[in-house]
Amino acid sequence: MKIVDESYLPAVVGVAVVGDRVLRLLFSDGTAGDVDFSGERWTGVLSPLNDPAYFAEVTVDPEAGTIIWPGGIDLAPEPLYEQAKAIRSSPPDSLAGTLLA
């Protein structure tokens, strides 16, 4: 079942941790880019994301079209897409296989 309307926003289809709280995201329209959260200091329900080991447990929720962590933490795809477009990357073949879908 497809929930995300791609005419509005491409869905996140892959994610890889490529640095200390830096994610490489792949979107359904082919956009790939890095999103750097290293400067973030999360509070409240997002505070577990401050732990690098927990942060590295990120996966893709294909129904929501975004990234999620254990326990139900997720991030809105709109700012992720804008940040990924701003810092585009071309994942090398070796990394392309590591993007989690």
C-alpha positions as CSV (number, residue, x, y, z in Angstrom):
1,M,0.0,0.0,0.0
2,K,1.4,3.4,-1.0
3,I,0.6,6.2,1.4
4,V,3.0,9.0,0.2
5,D,1.8,11.0,-2.8
6,E,5.0,11.5,-4.8
7,S,3.5,14.3,-6.8
8,Y,3.8,16.3,-3.6
9,L,7.1,14.9,-2.3
10,P,9.4,12.1,-3.3
11,A,9.6,9.3,-0.7
12,V,12.8,8.3,1.2
13,V,13.7,4.9,-0.2
14,G,17.2,4.4,1.2
15,V,19.4,5.6,4.1
16,A,23.0,5.0,5.2
17,V,24.9,6.4,8.1
18,V,28.0,8.1,6.5
19,G,29.4,10.0,9.5
20,D,28.9,11.0,13.1
21,R,25.1,11.7,12.9
22,V,25.3,12.3,9.1
23,L,22.9,10.4,6.9
24,R,22.9,9.8,3.1
25,L,19.4,9.7,1.9
26,L,18.1,8.4,-1.4
27,F,14.7,9.5,-2.6
28,S,12.3,7.9,-5.1
29,D,13.0,10.6,-7.7
30,G,16.7,9.7,-7.7
31,T,17.8,12.6,-5.5
32,A,20.6,11.5,-3.1
33,G,22.1,13.8,-0.6
34,D,23.7,14.1,2.9
35,V,21.8,15.5,5.9
36,D,24.1,16.5,8.7
37,F,22.6,16.4,12.2
38,S,25.9,16.7,14.0
39,G,25.1,20.2,15.2
40,E,21.7,19.2,16.6
41,R,21.1,18.8,20.3
42,W,17.8,16.9,20.5
43,T,15.5,17.3,23.5
44,G,12.3,15.7,24.7
45,V,11.0,12.7,22.8
46,L,13.9,13.2,20.3
47,S,16.6,13.1,22.9
48,P,17.6,9.4,22.1
49,L,18.9,10.7,18.8
50,N,21.8,12.3,20.7
51,D,23.2,8.8,21.3
52,P,25.4,7.8,18.2
53,A,24.6,4.1,18.6
54,Y,20.9,4.7,18.7
55,F,21.1,7.2,15.8
56,A,22.8,4.6,13.7
57,E,19.7,2.3,14.1
58,V,17.9,4.5,11.5
59,T,15.8,2.7,8.9
60,V,13.2,3.6,6.2
61,D,9.5,3.4,6.8
62,P,8.3,2.7,3.2
63,E,4.6,3.4,4.2
64,A,5.4,6.8,5.6
65,G,8.2,7.6,3.0
66,T,10.6,8.8,5.7
67,I,13.2,7.6,8.2
68,I,12.5,6.1,11.5
69,W,14.2,4.8,14.6
70,P,13.2,2.1,17.1
71,G,10.5,3.3,19.5
72,G,8.7,5.2,16.8
73,I,10.8,8.3,16.4
74,D,10.6,9.7,12.9
75,L,11.4,12.9,11.1
76,A,9.3,14.8,8.6
77,P,10.4,14.1,5.0
78,E,10.0,17.6,3.7
79,P,13.0,19.2,5.4
80,L,15.0,16.0,4.8
81,Y,14.4,16.3,1.0
82,E,15.3,20.0,1.0
83,Q,18.5,19.4,2.9
84,A,19.4,16.4,0.7
85,K,18.9,18.5,-2.4
86,A,21.1,21.2,-1.0
87,I,24.0,18.8,-0.4
88,R,23.6,16.3,-3.3
89,S,25.8,13.3,-3.5
90,S,26.4,10.5,-5.9
91,P,26.7,7.4,-3.8
92,P,29.6,5.3,-5.0
93,D,28.7,1.8,-6.1
94,S,30.1,0.4,-2.9
95,L,27.8,2.6,-0.8
96,A,24.7,2.2,-3.0
97,G,24.5,-1.4,-1.8
98,T,24.5,-0.2,1.8
99,L,21.5,2.1,1.6
100,L,18.8,0.5,3.7
101,A,15.4,0.3,2.2
